């Protein structure tokens, strides 16, 4: 009987591992420092997933959007991706400036900077190129909604046309 229970537990756990990685490919997340260094050495846009541990929509976005094979493939090719807890207490540095936890707002100063003071979770932040301002997009994004935004920046269209003009001509495939 104990062998049967052990076998059952092993099968249960292996099934959970298979179900957890249904795409066989996971998003590779970098630290903010790693992304800054990489973008300075080989420029690509930076995408920051600004989240909190208590945010249910953040968890849904992790499960549905950031596990989508097309999302993973495109972001890994065109962006440096960062997952950043907006309530982290650890000091961070970005572009030579130190950021710390702000107890008055119960959030990290970097979250205030990246979201332009509009704290909402999740927020997807795009930094198109080193030295350019962060572009915060608040709220949960389905893969097809994220596609429009990341391709606007990932293909460099933001340099030559407005977002509304790009959006009118955009044909999604996700």
Secondary structure, 3 states (H helix, E strand, C coil): CHHHHHHHHHHHHHHHHHHHCCCCCCCCCECHHHHHHHHHHCCCEEEEEEECCCCHHHHHHHHHHCCCHHHHHHHHHHEEEEEEECCCCCCEEECCEEECEECCCCEEHHHHHHCCCCCCCCEEEEECCCCCCEEEEECCCCHHHHHHHHHHHHCCHHHCCCHHHHHHHCCCCC
